[in-house]
């Protein structure tokens, strides 16, 4: 950024109203917010006079009236679009009804595309999504002819009527095709690899028999930009095998599921394409999200011989002072767009929670590693948690419990 553009950025930033909400409305807080009573749920903050989002010192809830507005809220939190330096490179539209076809789209968030994921119906562009595309006004991906909007999947998932409407807005559009989730993931992998000039050796492999286990883990690819492919529980689809074969020398594969989701036979057969690791505690979305937040694999990578990078996958967080996204995998339409918070800003993993409960594996992970220590008594000040979605998705009691732990332990 030049000195002139930096001055322009600070000038534009100064015009943003203080305490402006994501939709442009001022934040209004009920005087009973911290009164400790009067709400429907005990133990958490009382109801605040804000419909879309509620903030505490350690947590920020982003939510809209529906999943389309919530996705837009996350895009706005990262891409303020107050000038050309704060707009996304592109936005990625995914189908709002088929998780398995939508999840590969998270891999489009990372550089060089650098943009958020928004939701669309198969045959209609929701008003909130259209408004957010217009507000963000993507600058275009220079490596791809300044494409501004990507459609993930074939017409089965996003129809031509949606494409025509986006193009009528003056946007340059590219479709990443695919008539089934396996082909969609393979095509996204191939497209992103073409942008990098190489296939990433690290590949996250998820099971179509247990797709929700992949929801919190895929946010890693918003941050790290590694590969993502599907397998059936008992077989390796041809399209997945083709993409694994395309890796230089061999791949490093990380399986998101225990043997009830990805069989030992599939794990063995994947060994023909490289090194296979089963991510620990992969029996459900909650335990695997906590395991992945602390997981780290570092070592030799294959890559091209003239530009080899070290292998470095997983968050590996085991001390206070980090950011997290708390999402309910049952409401994946909210969780997927929230993954953009792993890409820009505070950069952190997604932890899976239930509506009315902080699952034991997640709670244990947070309490073990994020309580204050004598060596770093103040690092907890930098803890933060994004609460993805409205109280109907994650209750205020859960938000209050997360706040207490991140602040300094909270009641055991």
QUIMONOR-V365976 format. One record per helix or strand of 2 or more residues. SS is the DSSP state (A for helix, B for strand). FROM is the first residue (numbers start at 1). LEN is the number of residues. If there is no record, write none. Layout:
BEGIN
ss:SS from:FROM len:LEN
ss:SS from:FROM len:LEN
END
This chain:
BEGIN
ss:A from:3 len:12
ss:B from:59 len:4
ss:A from:67 len:12
ss:A from:84 len:3
ss:B from:91 len:5
ss:A from:99 len:10
ss:B from:117 len:4
ss:A from:127 len:10
ss:A from:142 len:3
ss:B from:149 len:4
ss:A from:160 len:9
ss:B from:173 len:4
ss:A from:181 len:16
ss:B from:202 len:6
ss:A from:211 len:14
ss:B from:227 len:6
ss:A from:238 len:8
ss:B from:251 len:6
ss:A from:264 len:10
ss:B from:274 len:5
ss:A from:285 len:10
ss:B from:297 len:3
ss:B from:311 len:3
ss:B from:323 len:5
ss:A from:329 len:14
ss:B from:350 len:3
ss:A from:360 len:11
ss:A from:379 len:4
ss:B from:384 len:5
ss:A from:396 len:13
END
